[in-house]
Amino acid sequence: MFPYESGVCAQGQYMPDPVQPFPRAVNTAGIEKYNKLLAFQQTPVYPGCQKTVLESVMDVMRIKVETKSTVKAVDEYLQYTASMLPNGHRLPTTHRKVRCILKDLGLSYIKIHACR
């Protein structure tokens, strides 16, 4: 038997119950973002596809930056690619939807106006 299990120390002295911490409120906003991103990471673009939605979105944004494409060009590219995919695919069809997914990762960007 564990020596303190009975609440009495080995020397016969009473041992008080351990202090219970106060329950704290849990912020669920971060948990919801995590679960949403985890779902994007685990969901294939279409059934049987090796690429996930999150991987595809990251690739689209990488290509946009490397080729210095405009938002309109990315929208056209996404819509054209979506037209070739089978029905029920999960690839976002606009740049705005892609940005919404990446925003939860903390990868948003700031527009810098050239004239300012």
N, C-alpha and C positions, 0 to 999 in steps of 0.2 A: 504494500500500500504506500502511495506517495505520502511523504511525511506531513505535508500541509493540507492533505485532502480533508481531514476532519475539522480543519479550522484551528487546530491546536498545534503549536510549534513542538519540536522535539523536547524542549526544556519544560513543557507544560504551560507555556504562556499562550494566551489567546492571540490569534492572528486575524486582523480585520479583513473584511472583504476587499478585493481590489477595487480601486476607483473606476467607475464606469464613465467613459467620456460622454459628453452631451451629443446627441444626434445633430448632425449638420445637414442643412439643405443641400441637395445635389443639383448642380447646374446641368440640365439635360441638353442644352443647346449644342455643346460640343459633341455629345454622344450621338445626337441626331445627324450631325454633319458627318461624323465618322461612319455611321451605319449607311448613310447615303453613298459616300465614296466607296465603301467596301462593296456595296451592291454594284456600282459601276465597274469596279475592278473585277468582280466575279461574273458579270453578265457578258456573254459573247455578243458580238454585233448582230449575228443571226445564228440560229441553231446549227451547230456543226462547225462554226468558224473558230479559228485558233486565236484571233485577236479579240480583246475585250473592248468595251465601250471606252473605258478610260485610256487605254493604250491608243486607240484610234483618235480620240480627241487630242491627246498629247502630240501625236504625229501630225495631225492637221495644223496645230498651232506652230509646231516646229517648222513645217514647210512654209507656212505663212511668213514667219520671221526670216527664214533663210532666203526666200525669194522676194521678200519685200512686197508681198501681194496686198491688194486692197481688201477691204471687208466685202465689197461686192464680188470680187473674184473668188473669195473663199465661199461665199454663199452659192455662187454658180457651181463651183467645184463640188460642194457638199450635195447640192440638189442633183447634179449629174451622177455622182457616185451612188446616191440613194436610188436613182432610177434603175441602176443596174443590179441592185441587191434584191434578194427575194422579199416578198411581202412579209411584214412582221419584223423587219429589221429594227435595230435600236440606235442606229447612227443618227446623231442630230443633223438637221437639215439647214440650220442657219448658224452664222457666226455668233449671234446673240446666245443661242442655246449652248454652244460650246463654251462661251465665256461664263455662263451661269454654272456649268459643271466645274470649271477651273477656279471659280471664285471661292468655292468651299475649300480648295487646297491652299488658298492664300497666294495664288499666282495671278492676281489681277494686275493690271498695269495702269499707268498714268499717261494720258495723252499730253504731249508737250507741243504747244503751238509754236511754229517756226518764227512767227512775227513778234512774239512777246519776249 
